[in-house]
Amino acid sequence: MLSMIEKLINEHGSSAILKERLELINDKYEALEEKLENSEKENELLRQELELMKAQVNTQKIEQAYIEYKGVKFKRKPSGGFEDSPYCLKCSGGMFALEDFMPFVCGSCGSTAGFKGSQLKSVLGEVEREYA
């Protein structure tokens, strides 16, 4: 585009001042192109950094959704408090107790909890007091 303007100026017997102005415009154009290129590179780096931070925040949310206590995990409810069923530390599977005198057992991997079925309410109370 600038070469066409330069040709037009030269064909019409332009003065040295117009040629200098054209060179100045060309220099400014090149500077703007370089600035645009640098801005695009910076923008891409910032996008990558943003994606990394989003992933970190999501990981923290997941970690905060569960509380580890007495060999199990308890899941936080969105409304506050905790669900009344423990989850396995190893595989995050649901745990159950067959009888009140038996410890909780993971249905997926067989891990056992550090408390019995009859102790669930008191353990939940401890979790509520400690992590509320």
N, CA, C and O atoms as a printed pandas DataFrame, in Angstrom:
     atom_number atom_name residue_name chain_id  residue_number  x_coord  y_coord  z_coord
0              1         N          MET        A               1    0.825   -1.179    0.000
1              2        CA          MET        A               1    0.000    0.000    0.000
2              3         C          MET        A               1    0.877    1.253    0.000
3              4         O          MET        A               1    0.630    2.201   -0.745
4              5         N          LEU        A               2    1.875    1.237    0.825
5              6        CA          LEU        A               2    2.761    2.399    0.896
6              7         C          LEU        A               2    3.568    2.576   -0.385
7              8         O          LEU        A               2    3.891    3.697   -0.778
8              9         N          SER        A               3    3.888    1.462   -1.029
9             10        CA          SER        A               3    4.639    1.569   -2.290
10            11         C          SER        A               3    3.783    2.231   -3.366
11            12         O          SER        A               3    4.309    2.957   -4.210
12            13         N          MET        A               4    2.479    1.990   -3.349
13            14        CA          MET        A               4    1.593    2.642   -4.322
14            15         C          MET        A               4    1.534    4.143   -4.065
15            16         O          MET        A               4    1.520    4.939   -5.004
16            17         N          ILE        A               5    1.500    4.526   -2.802
17            18        CA          ILE        A               5    1.475    5.953   -2.464
18            19         C          ILE        A               5    2.790    6.602   -2.893
19            20         O          ILE        A               5    2.798    7.705   -3.440
20            21         N          GLU        A               6    3.893    5.911   -2.642
21            22        CA          GLU        A               6    5.208    6.434   -3.024
22            23         C          GLU        A               6    5.285    6.602   -4.541
23            24         O          GLU        A               6    5.800    7.608   -5.029
24            25         N          LYS        A               7    4.779    5.629   -5.280
25            26        CA          LYS        A               7    4.782    5.708   -6.742
26            27         C          LYS        A               7    3.946    6.901   -7.214
27            28         O          LYS        A               7    4.352    7.633   -8.116
28            29         N          LEU        A               8    2.771    7.090   -6.595
29            30        CA          LEU        A               8    1.902    8.199   -6.934
30            31         C          LEU        A               8    2.593    9.537   -6.682
31            32         O          LEU        A               8    2.504   10.456   -7.497
32            33         N          ILE        A               9    3.278    9.636   -5.551
33            34        CA          ILE        A               9    3.986   10.873   -5.209
34            35         C          ILE        A               9    5.113   11.133   -6.205
35            36         O          ILE        A               9    5.286   12.260   -6.670
36            37         N          ASN        A              10    5.880   10.090   -6.533
37            38        CA          ASN        A              10    6.991   10.235   -7.467
38            39         C          ASN        A              10    6.510   10.617   -8.865
39            40         O          ASN        A              10    7.164   11.413   -9.539
40            41         N          GLU        A              11    5.397   10.073   -9.309
41            42        CA          GLU        A              11    4.872   10.375  -10.632
42            43         C          GLU        A              11    4.395   11.817  -10.745
43            44         O          GLU        A              11    4.396   12.383  -11.838
44            45         N          HIS        A              12    3.996   12.406   -9.653
45            46        CA          HIS        A              12    3.477   13.766   -9.683
46            47         C          HIS        A              12    4.508   14.802   -9.226
47            48         O          HIS        A              12    4.144   15.914   -8.845
48            49         N          GLY        A              13    5.769   14.445   -9.263
49            50        CA          GLY        A              13    6.835   15.394   -8.964
50            51         C          GLY        A              13    6.787   15.908   -7.537
51            52         O          GLY        A              13    6.787   17.116   -7.300
52            53         N          SER        A              14    6.746   14.986   -6.595
53            54        CA          SER        A              14    6.651   15.379   -5.191
54            55         C          SER        A              14    7.940   16.003   -4.705
55            56         O          SER        A              14    9.002   15.886   -5.316
56            57         N          SER        A              15    7.796   16.652   -3.610
57            58        CA          SER        A              15    8.965   17.296   -3.009
58            59         C          SER        A              15    9.639   16.346   -2.028
59            60         O          SER        A              15    9.080   15.303   -1.688
60            61         N          ALA        A              16   10.809   16.692   -1.582
61            62        CA          ALA        A              16   11.566   15.889   -0.621
62            63         C          ALA        A              16   10.818   15.777    0.709
63            64         O          ALA        A              16   10.965   14.785    1.423
64            65         N          ILE        A              17   10.022   16.783    1.038
65            66        CA          ILE        A              17    9.266   16.778    2.300
66            67         C          ILE        A              17    8.221   15.662    2.281
67            68         O          ILE        A              17    8.044   14.953    3.271
68            69         N          LEU        A              18    7.534   15.514    1.155
69            70        CA          LEU        A              18    6.539   14.453    1.078
70            71         C          LEU        A              18    7.188   13.074    1.168
71            72         O          LEU        A              18    6.625   12.153    1.759
72            73         N          LYS        A              19    8.362   12.941    0.583
73            74        CA          LYS        A              19    9.064   11.665    0.657
74            75         C          LYS        A              19    9.472   11.364    2.092
75            76         O          LYS        A              19    9.379   10.220    2.535
76            77         N          GLU        A              20    9.921   12.375    2.820
77            78        CA          GLU        A              20   10.290   12.187    4.234
78            79         C          GLU        A              20    9.077   11.790    5.059
79            80         O          GLU        A              20    9.165   10.936    5.941
80            81         N          ARG        A              21    7.946   12.417    4.766
81            82        CA          ARG        A              21    6.721   12.066    5.484
82            83         C          ARG        A              21    6.330   10.617    5.210
83            84         O          ARG        A              21    5.889    9.907    6.113
84            85         N          LEU        A              22    6.490   10.189    3.987
85            86        CA          LEU        A              22    6.181    8.809    3.624
86            87         C          LEU        A              22    7.099    7.846    4.373
87            88         O          LEU        A              22    6.647    6.801    4.843
88            89         N          GLU        A              23    8.367    8.181    4.486
89            90        CA          GLU        A              23    9.313    7.344    5.223
90            91         C          GLU        A              23    8.932    7.292    6.705
91            92         O          GLU        A              23    9.022    6.243    7.342
92            93         N          LEU        A              24    8.509    8.434    7.240
93            94        CA          LEU        A              24    8.077    8.490    8.627
94            95         C          LEU        A              24    6.844    7.601    8.839
95            96         O          LEU        A              24    6.758    6.859    9.818
96            97         N          ILE        A              25    5.904    7.691    7.910
97            98        CA          ILE        A              25    4.702    6.853    8.006
98            99         C          ILE        A              25    5.080    5.379    7.935
99           100         O          ILE        A              25    4.545    4.558    8.680
100          101         N          ASN        A              26    5.993    5.048    7.046
101          102        CA          ASN        A              26    6.443    3.671    6.897
102          103         C          ASN        A              26    7.110    3.174    8.180
103          104         O          ASN        A              26    6.871    2.044    8.607
104          105         N          ASP        A              27    7.945    4.016    8.793
105          106        CA          ASP        A              27    8.605    3.655   10.054
106          107         C          ASP        A              27    7.572    3.418   11.158
107          108         O          ASP        A              27    7.679    2.460   11.924
108          109         N          LYS        A              28    6.574    4.300   11.231
109          110        CA          LYS        A              28    5.535    4.145   12.242
110          111         C          LYS        A              28    4.729    2.865   12.004
111          112         O          LYS        A              28    4.358    2.171   12.951
112          113         N          TYR        A              29    4.466    2.566   10.753
113          114        CA          TYR        A              29    3.729    1.357   10.401
114          115         C          TYR        A              29    4.500    0.112   10.844
115          116         O          TYR        A              29    3.916   -0.810   11.413
116          117         N          GLU        A              30    5.795    0.084   10.586
117          118        CA          GLU        A              30    6.625   -1.044   10.982
118          119         C          GLU        A              30    6.668   -1.176   12.506
119          120         O          GLU        A              30    6.629   -2.285   13.039
120          121         N          ALA        A              31    6.748   -0.038   13.200
121          122        CA          ALA        A              31    6.757   -0.068   14.663
122          123         C          ALA        A              31    5.441   -0.625   15.207
123          124         O          ALA        A              31    5.428   -1.387   16.173
124          125         N          LEU        A              32    4.340   -0.234   14.574
125          126        CA          LEU        A              32    3.036   -0.741   15.005
126          127         C          LEU        A              32    2.893   -2.239   14.733
127          128         O          LEU        A              32    2.312   -2.967   15.539
128          129         N          GLU        A              33    3.419   -2.694   13.603
129          130        CA          GLU        A              33    3.384   -4.127   13.316
130          131         C          GLU        A              33    4.177   -4.909   14.365
131          132         O          GLU        A              33    3.736   -5.962   14.826
132          133         N          GLU        A              34    5.334   -4.394   14.733
133          134        CA          GLU        A              34    6.157   -5.048   15.756
134          135         C          GLU        A              34    5.439   -5.050   17.107
135          136         O          GLU        A              34    5.460   -6.046   17.830
136          137         N          LYS        A              35    4.807   -3.926   17.435
137          138        CA          LYS        A              35    4.075   -3.828   18.698
138          139         C          LYS        A              35    2.908   -4.819   18.718
139          140         O          LYS        A              35    2.641   -5.447   19.742
140          141         N          LEU        A              36    2.220   -4.957   17.593
141          142        CA          LEU        A              36    1.119   -5.906   17.485
142          143         C          LEU        A              36    1.624   -7.331   17.685
143          144         O          LEU        A              36    1.011   -8.115   18.409
144          145         N          GLU        A              37    2.727   -7.660   17.051
145          146        CA          GLU        A              37    3.297   -8.999   17.176
146          147         C          GLU        A              37    3.673   -9.291   18.634
147          148         O          GLU        A              37    3.398  -10.379   19.140
148          149         N          ASN        A              38    4.299   -8.324   19.304
149          150        CA          ASN        A              38    4.670   -8.504   20.709
150          151         C          ASN        A              38    3.431   -8.642   21.591
151          152         O          ASN        A              38    3.422   -9.439   22.529
152          153         N          SER        A              39    2.400   -7.881   21.297
153          154        CA          SER        A              39    1.156   -7.954   22.075
154          155         C          SER        A              39    0.483   -9.307   21.898
155          156         O          SER        A              39   -0.060   -9.862   22.853
156          157         N          GLU        A              40    0.515   -9.839   20.679
157          158        CA          GLU        A              40   -0.079  -11.150   20.438
158          159         C          GLU        A              40    0.681  -12.237   21.187
159          160         O          GLU        A              40    0.063  -13.155   21.727
160          161         N          LYS        A              41    2.005  -12.152   21.231
161          162        CA          LYS        A              41    2.807  -13.119   21.987
162          163         C          LYS        A              41    2.487  -13.023   23.480
163          164         O          LYS        A              41    2.305  -14.040   24.149
164          165         N          GLU        A              42    2.419  -11.800   23.992
165          166        CA          GLU        A              42    2.109  -11.596   25.404
166          167         C          GLU        A              42    0.707  -12.117   25.724
167          168         O          GLU        A              42    0.490  -12.737   26.765
168          169         N          ASN        A              43   -0.232  -11.863   24.828
169          170        CA          ASN        A              43   -1.599  -12.331   25.007
170          171         C          ASN        A              43   -1.643  -13.860   25.099
171          172         O          ASN        A              43   -2.354  -14.408   25.942
172          173         N          GLU        A              44   -0.901  -14.539   24.252
173          174        CA          GLU        A              44   -0.870  -16.000   24.266
174          175         C          GLU        A              44   -0.273  -16.510   25.578
175          176         O          GLU        A              44   -0.781  -17.472   26.154
176          177         N          LEU        A              45    0.798  -15.875   26.052
177          178        CA          LEU        A              45    1.396  -16.271   27.329
178          179         C          LEU        A              45    0.409  -16.077   28.478
179          180         O          LEU        A              45    0.315  -16.915   29.375
180          181         N          LEU        A              46   -0.319  -14.977   28.443
181          182        CA          LEU        A              46   -1.305  -14.716   29.495
182          183         C          LEU        A              46   -2.450  -15.727   29.443
183          184         O          LEU        A              46   -2.966  -16.132   30.484
184          185         N          ARG        A              47   -2.846  -16.131   28.250
185          186        CA          ARG        A              47   -3.894  -17.152   28.129
186          187         C          ARG        A              47   -3.430  -18.478   28.720
187          188         O          ARG        A              47   -4.187  -19.153   29.418
188          189         N          GLN        A              48   -2.202  -18.843   28.443
189          190        CA          GLN        A              48   -1.654  -20.087   28.994
190          191         C          GLN        A              48   -1.595  -20.016   30.513
191          192         O          GLN        A              48   -1.936  -20.979   31.200
192          193         N          GLU        A              49   -1.162  -18.879   31.032
193          194        CA          GLU        A              49   -1.086  -18.692   32.484
194          195         C          GLU        A              49   -2.489  -18.767   33.098
195          196         O          GLU        A              49   -2.665  -19.356   34.164
196          197         N          LEU        A              50   -3.473  -18.181   32.440
197          198        CA          LEU        A              50   -4.851  -18.221   32.920
198          199         C          LEU        A              50   -5.365  -19.658   32.976
199          200         O          LEU        A              50   -5.996  -20.051   33.957
200          201         N          GLU        A              51   -5.105  -20.433   31.945
201          202        CA          GLU        A              51   -5.551  -21.825   31.924
202          203         C          GLU        A              51   -4.904  -22.620   33.053
203          204         O          GLU        A              51   -5.557  -23.449   33.688
204          205         N          LEU        A              52   -3.621  -22.368   33.303
205          206        CA          LEU        A              52   -2.929  -23.046   34.399
206          207         C          LEU        A              52   -3.560  -22.678   35.740
207          208         O          LEU        A              52   -3.771  -23.545   36.588
208          209         N          MET        A              53   -3.857  -21.404   35.931
209          210        CA          MET        A              53   -4.469  -20.962   37.185
210          211         C          MET        A              53   -5.881  -21.525   37.354
211          212         O          MET        A              53   -6.283  -21.876   38.463
212          213         N          LYS        A              54   -6.627  -21.609   36.262
213          214        CA          LYS        A              54   -7.963  -22.213   36.337
214          215         C          LYS        A              54   -7.872  -23.667   36.779
215          216         O          LYS        A              54   -8.663  -24.128   37.601
216          217         N          ALA        A              55   -6.902  -24.382   36.225
217          218        CA          ALA        A              55   -6.718  -25.788   36.609
218          219         C          ALA        A              55   -6.350  -25.900   38.086
219          220         O          ALA        A              55   -6.834  -26.792   38.782
220          221         N          GLN        A              56   -5.494  -24.994   38.564
221          222        CA          GLN        A              56   -5.114  -25.009   39.974
222          223         C          GLN        A              56   -6.315  -24.723   40.873
223          224         O          GLN        A              56   -6.485  -25.369   41.907
224          225         N          VAL        A              57   -7.140  -23.765   40.486
225          226        CA          VAL        A              57   -8.332  -23.434   41.276
226          227         C          VAL        A              57   -9.283  -24.621   41.312
227          228         O          VAL        A              57   -9.829  -24.941   42.368
228          229         N          ASN        A              58   -9.492  -25.281   40.170
229          230        CA          ASN        A              58  -10.372  -26.453   40.138
230          231         C          ASN        A              58   -9.842  -27.574   41.024
231          232         O          ASN        A              58  -10.615  -28.249   41.704
232          233         N          THR        A              59   -8.532  -27.771   41.017
233          234        CA          THR        A              59   -7.922  -28.785   41.873
234          235         C          THR        A              59   -8.141  -28.436   43.335
235          236         O          THR        A              59   -8.469  -29.309   44.140
236          237         N          GLN        A              60   -7.963  -27.164   43.688
237          238        CA          GLN        A              60   -8.173  -26.744   45.072
238          239         C          GLN        A              60   -9.623  -26.922   45.492
239          240         O          GLN        A              60   -9.894  -27.316   46.626
240          241         N          LYS        A              61  -10.563  -26.635   44.586
241          242        CA          LYS        A              61  -11.981  -26.819   44.905
242          243         C          LYS        A              61  -12.275  -28.281   45.198
243          244         O          LYS        A              61  -12.999  -28.600   46.141
244          245         N          ILE        A              62  -11.711  -29.170   44.385
245          246        CA          ILE        A              62  -11.932  -30.602   44.590
246          247         C          ILE        A              62  -11.331  -31.039   45.918
247          248         O          ILE        A              62  -11.946  -31.795   46.670
248          249         N          GLU        A              63  -10.115  -30.555   46.203
249          250        CA          GLU        A              63   -9.471  -30.909   47.463
250          251         C          GLU        A              63  -10.261  -30.387   48.656
251          252         O          GLU        A              63  -10.342  -31.064   49.681
252          253         N          GLN        A              64  -10.840  -29.206   48.543
253          254        CA          GLN        A              64  -11.594  -28.627   49.638
254          255         C          GLN        A              64  -12.974  -29.256   49.777
255          256         O          GLN        A              64  -13.614  -29.109   50.818
256          257         N          ALA        A              65  -13.439  -29.950   48.753
257          258        CA          ALA        A              65  -14.750  -30.579   48.803
258          259         C          ALA        A              65  -14.755  -31.772   49.758
259          260         O          ALA        A              65  -15.811  -32.152   50.262
260          261         N          TYR        A              66  -13.599  -32.359   50.008
261          262        CA          TYR        A              66  -13.475  -33.509   50.895
262          263         C          TYR        A              66  -12.562  -33.184   52.070
263          264         O          TYR        A              66  -11.558  -32.487   51.926
264          265         N          ILE        A              67  -12.931  -33.702   53.226
265          266        CA          ILE        A              67  -12.112  -33.564   54.438
266          267         C          ILE        A              67  -11.674  -34.966   54.850
267          268         O          ILE        A              67  -12.500  -35.872   54.964
268          269         N          GLU        A              68  -10.385  -35.139   55.070
269          270        CA          GLU        A              68   -9.872  -36.427   55.536
270          271         C          GLU        A              68   -9.921  -36.453   57.057
271          272         O          GLU        A              68   -9.444  -35.539   57.729
272          273         N          TYR        A              69  -10.505  -37.516   57.577
273          274        CA          TYR        A              69  -10.637  -37.623   59.032
274          275         C          TYR        A              69  -10.806  -39.089   59.408
275          276         O          TYR        A              69  -11.683  -39.769   58.874
276          277         N          LYS        A              70   -9.989  -39.574   60.307
277          278        CA          LYS        A              70  -10.041  -40.946   60.829
278          279         C          LYS        A              70  -10.058  -42.003   59.726
279          280         O          LYS        A              70  -10.835  -42.957   59.775
280          281         N          GLY        A              71   -9.202  -41.822   58.746
281          282        CA          GLY        A              71   -9.033  -42.831   57.716
282          283         C          GLY        A              71  -10.071  -42.837   56.614
283          284         O          GLY        A              71  -10.108  -43.768   55.810
284          285         N          VAL        A              72  -10.924  -41.805   56.557
285          286        CA          VAL        A              72  -11.926  -41.698   55.493
286          287         C          VAL        A              72  -12.002  -40.255   55.020
287          288         O          VAL        A              72  -11.355  -39.369   55.578
288          289         N          LYS        A              73  -12.804  -40.034   53.981
289          290        CA          LYS        A              73  -13.073  -38.672   53.518
290          291         C          LYS        A              73  -14.558  -38.393   53.707
291          292         O          LYS        A              73  -15.410  -39.249   53.467
292          293         N          PHE        A              74  -14.841  -37.168   54.147
293          294        CA          PHE        A              74  -16.220  -36.715   54.233
294          295         C          PHE        A              74  -16.398  -35.594   53.228
295          296         O          PHE        A              74  -15.564  -34.694   53.125
296          297         N          LYS        A              75  -17.498  -35.658   52.486
297          298        CA          LYS        A              75  -17.758  -34.676   51.430
298          299         C          LYS        A              75  -18.593  -33.530   51.984
299          300         O          LYS        A              75  -19.590  -33.736   52.676
300          301         N          ARG        A              76  -18.150  -32.301   51.656
301          302        CA          ARG        A              76  -18.905  -31.112   52.059
302          303         C          ARG        A              76  -20.179  -30.990   51.220
303          304         O          ARG        A              76  -20.185  -31.277   50.023
304          305         N          LYS        A              77  -21.246  -30.559   51.874
305          306        CA          LYS        A              77  -22.489  -30.259   51.161
306          307         C          LYS        A              77  -22.425  -28.818   50.680
307          308         O          LYS        A              77  -21.840  -27.975   51.360
308          309         N          PRO        A              78  -23.009  -28.510   49.528
309          310        CA          PRO        A              78  -23.024  -27.116   49.058
310          311         C          PRO        A              78  -23.740  -26.179   50.027
311          312         O          PRO        A              78  -23.411  -24.996   50.117
312          313         N          SER        A              79  -24.716  -26.717   50.747
313          314        CA          SER        A              79  -25.472  -25.892   51.689
314          315         C          SER        A              79  -24.778  -25.757   53.042
315          316         O          SER        A              79  -25.260  -25.041   53.920
316          317         N          GLY        A              80  -23.655  -26.437   53.212
317          318        CA          GLY        A              80  -22.937  -26.423   54.488
318          319         C          GLY        A              80  -23.048  -27.776   55.159
319          320         O          GLY        A              80  -23.949  -28.558   54.854
320          321         N          GLY        A              81  -22.155  -28.043   56.049
321          322        CA          GLY        A              81  -22.144  -29.346   56.709
322          323         C          GLY        A              81  -21.509  -30.397   55.820
323          324         O          GLY        A              81  -20.883  -30.088   54.806
324          325         N          PHE        A              82  -21.686  -31.652   56.226
325          326        CA          PHE        A              82  -21.068  -32.771   55.516
326          327         C          PHE        A              82  -22.086  -33.866   55.272
327          328         O          PHE        A              82  -23.043  -34.027   56.030
328          329         N          GLU        A              83  -21.866  -34.619   54.200
329          330        CA          GLU        A              83  -22.709  -35.780   53.947
330          331         C          GLU        A              83  -22.485  -36.795   55.059
331          332         O          GLU        A              83  -21.407  -36.848   55.651
332          333         N          ASP        A              84  -23.499  -37.594   55.338
333          334        CA          ASP        A              84  -23.386  -38.531   56.452
334          335         C          ASP        A              84  -22.877  -39.908   56.032
335          336         O          ASP        A              84  -23.098  -40.892   56.739
336          337         N          SER        A              85  -22.206  -39.983   54.904
337          338        CA          SER        A              85  -21.579  -41.239   54.500
338          339         C          SER        A              85  -20.108  -40.985   54.186
339          340         O          SER        A              85  -19.771  -40.032   53.484
340          341         N          PRO        A              86  -19.234  -41.848   54.714
341          342        CA          PRO        A              86  -17.801  -41.677   54.457
342          343         C          PRO        A              86  -17.407  -42.212   53.079
343          344         O          PRO        A              86  -18.080  -43.066   52.502
344          345         N          TYR        A              87  -16.298  -41.678   52.578
345          346        CA          TYR        A              87  -15.733  -42.117   51.301
346          347         C          TYR        A              87  -14.321  -42.635   51.540
347          348         O          TYR        A              87  -13.636  -42.198   52.465
348          349         N          CYS        A              88  -13.896  -43.561   50.705
349          350        CA          CYS        A              88  -12.582  -44.199   50.827
350          351         C          CYS        A              88  -11.462  -43.213   50.517
351          352         O          CYS        A              88  -11.556  -42.422   49.578
352          353         N          LEU        A              89  -10.397  -43.273   51.321
353          354        CA          LEU        A              89   -9.220  -42.432   51.072
354          355         C          LEU        A              89   -8.473  -42.862   49.816
355          356         O          LEU        A              89   -7.922  -42.021   49.106
356          357         N          LYS        A              90   -8.448  -44.142   49.541
357          358        CA          LYS        A              90   -7.663  -44.658   48.415
358          359         C          LYS        A              90   -8.335  -44.428   47.060
359          360         O          LYS        A              90   -7.705  -43.941   46.122
360          361         N          CYS        A              91   -9.628  -44.785   46.968
361          362        CA          CYS        A              91  -10.279  -44.759   45.656
362          363         C          CYS        A              91  -11.488  -43.824   45.587
363          364         O          CYS        A              91  -12.113  -43.703   44.534
364          365         N          SER        A              92  -11.819  -43.172   46.684
365          366        CA          SER        A              92  -12.968  -42.253   46.793
366          367         C          SER        A              92  -14.308  -42.952   46.603
367          368         O          SER        A              92  -15.322  -42.300   46.354
368          369         N          GLY        A              93  -14.316  -44.273   46.718
369          370        CA          GLY        A              93  -15.564  -45.020   46.624
370          371         C          GLY        A              93  -16.379  -44.885   47.903
371          372         O          GLY        A              93  -15.854  -44.518   48.953
372          373         N          GLY        A              94  -17.654  -45.183   47.799
373          374        CA          GLY        A              94  -18.528  -45.136   48.969
374          375         C          GLY        A              94  -18.198  -46.252   49.943
375          376         O          GLY        A              94  -17.788  -47.339   49.536
376          377         N          MET        A              95  -18.378  -45.984   51.239
377          378        CA          MET        A              95  -18.092  -46.973   52.282
378          379         C          MET        A              95  -19.389  -47.313   53.016
379          380         O          MET        A              95  -20.319  -46.508   53.070
380          381         N          PHE        A              96  -19.430  -48.508   53.572
381          382        CA          PHE        A              96  -20.614  -48.937   54.312
382          383         C          PHE        A              96  -20.184  -49.781   55.501
383          384         O          PHE        A              96  -19.088  -50.340   55.518
384          385         N          ALA        A              97  -21.069  -49.868   56.501
385          386        CA          ALA        A              97  -20.856  -50.730   57.662
386          387         C          ALA        A              97  -22.029  -51.703   57.719
387          388         O          ALA        A              97  -23.186  -51.283   57.741
388          389         N          LEU        A              98  -21.731  -53.010   57.742
389          390        CA          LEU        A              98  -22.797  -54.008   57.761
390          391         C          LEU        A              98  -23.579  -53.974   59.070
391          392         O          LEU        A              98  -24.803  -54.107   59.071
392          393         N          GLU        A              99  -22.895  -53.802   60.144
393          394        CA          GLU        A              99  -23.524  -53.745   61.463
394          395         C          GLU        A              99  -22.911  -52.571   62.217
395          396         O          GLU        A              99  -21.861  -52.057   61.832
396          397         N          ASP        A             100  -23.560  -52.157   63.274
397          398        CA          ASP        A             100  -23.032  -51.033   64.048
398          399         C          ASP        A             100  -21.690  -51.341   64.698
399          400         O          ASP        A             100  -20.922  -50.419   64.973
400          401         N          PHE        A             101  -21.386  -52.613   64.950
401          402        CA          PHE        A             101  -20.132  -52.972   65.626
402          403         C          PHE        A             101  -18.992  -53.256   64.641
403          404         O          PHE        A             101  -17.873  -53.552   65.059
404          405         N          MET        A             102  -19.278  -53.165   63.317
405          406        CA          MET        A             102  -18.261  -53.416   62.294
406          407         C          MET        A             102  -17.744  -52.076   61.756
407          408         O          MET        A             102  -18.499  -51.107   61.677
408          409         N          PRO        A             103  -16.461  -52.020   61.386
409          410        CA          PRO        A             103  -15.943  -50.778   60.788
410          411         C          PRO        A             103  -16.497  -50.582   59.375
411          412         O          PRO        A             103  -16.949  -51.527   58.729
412          413         N          PHE        A             104  -16.449  -49.342   58.921
413          414        CA          PHE        A             104  -16.859  -49.041   57.548
414          415         C          PHE        A             104  -15.862  -49.672   56.585
415          416         O          PHE        A             104  -14.659  -49.697   56.846
416          417         N          VAL        A             105  -16.380  -50.183   55.462
417          418        CA          VAL        A             105  -15.559  -50.856   54.456
418          419         C          VAL        A             105  -15.884  -50.232   53.097
419          420         O          VAL        A             105  -17.040  -49.928   52.805
420          421         N          CYS        A             106  -14.850  -50.046   52.271
421          422        CA          CYS        A             106  -15.042  -49.511   50.918
422          423         C          CYS        A             106  -15.637  -50.604   50.033
423          424         O          CYS        A             106  -15.154  -51.736   50.009
424          425         N          GLY        A             107  -16.682  -50.244   49.316
425          426        CA          GLY        A             107  -17.318  -51.188   48.421
426          427         C          GLY        A             107  -16.488  -51.488   47.182
427          428         O          GLY        A             107  -16.719  -52.495   46.513
428          429         N          SER        A             108  -15.524  -50.625   46.865
429          430        CA          SER        A             108  -14.713  -50.816   45.657
430          431         C          SER        A             108  -13.403  -51.539   45.921
431          432         O          SER        A             108  -13.082  -52.523   45.254
432          433         N          CYS        A             109  -12.637  -51.042   46.913
433          434        CA          CYS        A             109  -11.289  -51.595   47.114
434          435         C          CYS        A             109  -11.122  -52.355   48.431
435          436         O          CYS        A             109  -10.083  -52.978   48.654
436          437         N          GLY        A             110  -12.126  -52.311   49.300
437          438        CA          GLY        A             110  -12.064  -53.086   50.539
438          439         C          GLY        A             110  -11.344  -52.418   51.696
439          440         O          GLY        A             110  -11.180  -53.043   52.744
440          441         N          SER        A             111  -10.908  -51.174   51.550
441          442        CA          SER        A             111  -10.246  -50.473   52.657
442          443         C          SER        A             111  -11.225  -50.289   53.807
443          444         O          SER        A             111  -12.433  -50.185   53.597
444          445         N          THR        A             112  -10.693  -50.248   55.026
445          446        CA          THR        A             112  -11.558  -50.074   56.190
446          447         C          THR        A             112  -11.288  -48.736   56.859
447          448         O          THR        A             112  -10.191  -48.184   56.769
448          449         N          ALA        A             113  -12.307  -48.232   57.529
449          450        CA          ALA        A             113  -12.216  -46.959   58.239
450          451         C          ALA        A             113  -11.695  -47.202   59.649
451          452         O          ALA        A             113  -11.636  -48.338   60.119
452          453         N          GLY        A             114  -11.324  -46.132   60.302
453          454        CA          GLY        A             114  -10.815  -46.213   61.666
454          455         C          GLY        A             114  -11.906  -46.092   62.714
455          456         O          GLY        A             114  -11.615  -45.780   63.868
456          457         N          PHE        A             115  -13.157  -46.333   62.338
457          458        CA          PHE        A             115  -14.256  -46.285   63.298
458          459         C          PHE        A             115  -15.376  -47.209   62.837
459          460         O          PHE        A             115  -15.433  -47.621   61.679
460          461         N          LYS        A             116  -16.252  -47.516   63.765
461          462        CA          LYS        A             116  -17.341  -48.452   63.499
462          463         C          LYS        A             116  -18.600  -47.712   63.066
463          464         O          LYS        A             116  -18.688  -46.489   63.176
464          465         N          GLY        A             117  -19.570  -48.473   62.573
465          466        CA          GLY        A             117  -20.833  -47.906   62.129
466          467         C          GLY        A             117  -21.557  -47.151   63.227
467          468         O          GLY        A             117  -22.190  -46.128   62.966
468          469         N          SER        A             118  -21.469  -47.652   64.462
469          470        CA          SER        A             118  -22.156  -46.993   65.578
470          471         C          SER        A             118  -21.515  -45.657   65.950
471          472         O          SER        A             118  -22.136  -44.846   66.637
472          473         N          GLN        A             119  -20.296  -45.425   65.510
473          474        CA          GLN        A             119  -19.571  -44.194   65.852
474          475         C          GLN        A             119  -19.739  -43.089   64.800
475          476         O          GLN        A             119  -19.192  -41.999   64.965
476          477         N          LEU        A             120  -20.478  -43.351   63.735
477          478        CA          LEU        A             120  -20.579  -42.394   62.631
478          479         C          LEU        A             120  -21.097  -41.038   63.089
479          480         O          LEU        A             120  -20.529  -40.009   62.724
480          481         N          LYS        A             121  -22.168  -41.017   63.885
481          482        CA          LYS        A             121  -22.739  -39.736   64.308
482          483         C          LYS        A             121  -21.751  -38.927   65.146
483          484         O          LYS        A             121  -21.651  -37.712   64.977
484          485         N          SER        A             122  -21.029  -39.580   66.037
485          486        CA          SER        A             122  -20.056  -38.840   66.860
486          487         C          SER        A             122  -18.877  -38.368   66.019
487          488         O          SER        A             122  -18.357  -37.276   66.248
488          489         N          VAL        A             123  -18.446  -39.172   65.049
489          490        CA          VAL        A             123  -17.350  -38.771   64.164
490          491         C          VAL        A             123  -17.792  -37.587   63.301
491          492         O          VAL        A             123  -17.031  -36.639   63.107
492          493         N          LEU        A             124  -19.020  -37.642   62.784
493          494        CA          LEU        A             124  -19.538  -36.512   62.004
494          495         C          LEU        A             124  -19.596  -35.249   62.851
495          496         O          LEU        A             124  -19.288  -34.160   62.366
496          497         N          GLY        A             125  -19.989  -35.388   64.114
497          498        CA          GLY        A             125  -20.004  -34.242   65.026
498          499         C          GLY        A             125  -18.615  -33.660   65.198
499          500         O          GLY        A             125  -18.455  -32.439   65.214
500          501         N          GLU        A             126  -17.604  -34.517   65.328
501          502        CA          GLU        A             126  -16.213  -34.057   65.448
502          503         C          GLU        A             126  -15.781  -33.323   64.179
503          504         O          GLU        A             126  -15.144  -32.272   64.250
504          505         N          VAL        A             127  -16.129  -33.875   63.028
505          506        CA          VAL        A             127  -15.775  -33.245   61.743
506          507         C          VAL        A             127  -16.437  -31.882   61.641
507          508         O          VAL        A             127  -15.802  -30.908   61.238
508          509         N          GLU        A             128  -17.719  -31.808   62.007
509          510        CA          GLU        A             128  -18.460  -30.534   61.955
510          511         C          GLU        A             128  -17.778  -29.494   62.853
511          512         O          GLU        A             128  -17.590  -28.349   62.441
512          513         N          ARG        A             129  -17.414  -29.882   64.059
513          514        CA          ARG        A             129  -16.789  -28.915   64.983
514          515         C          ARG        A             129  -15.407  -28.485   64.493
515          516         O          ARG        A             129  -15.044  -27.312   64.584
516          517         N          GLU        A             130  -14.655  -29.430   63.982
517          518        CA          GLU        A             130  -13.280  -29.126   63.592
518          519         C          GLU        A             130  -13.163  -28.392   62.250
519          520         O          GLU        A             130  -12.282  -27.549   62.082
520          521         N          TYR        A             131  -14.033  -28.703   61.311
521          522        CA          TYR        A             131  -13.892  -28.184   59.949
522          523         C          TYR        A             131  -15.037  -27.286   59.482
523          524         O          TYR        A             131  -15.090  -26.914   58.310
524          525         N          ALA        A             132  -15.938  -26.939   60.368
525          526        CA          ALA        A             132  -17.074  -26.107   59.959
526          527         C          ALA        A             132  -16.655  -24.697   59.621
527          528         O          ALA        A             132  -17.495  -23.874   59.259
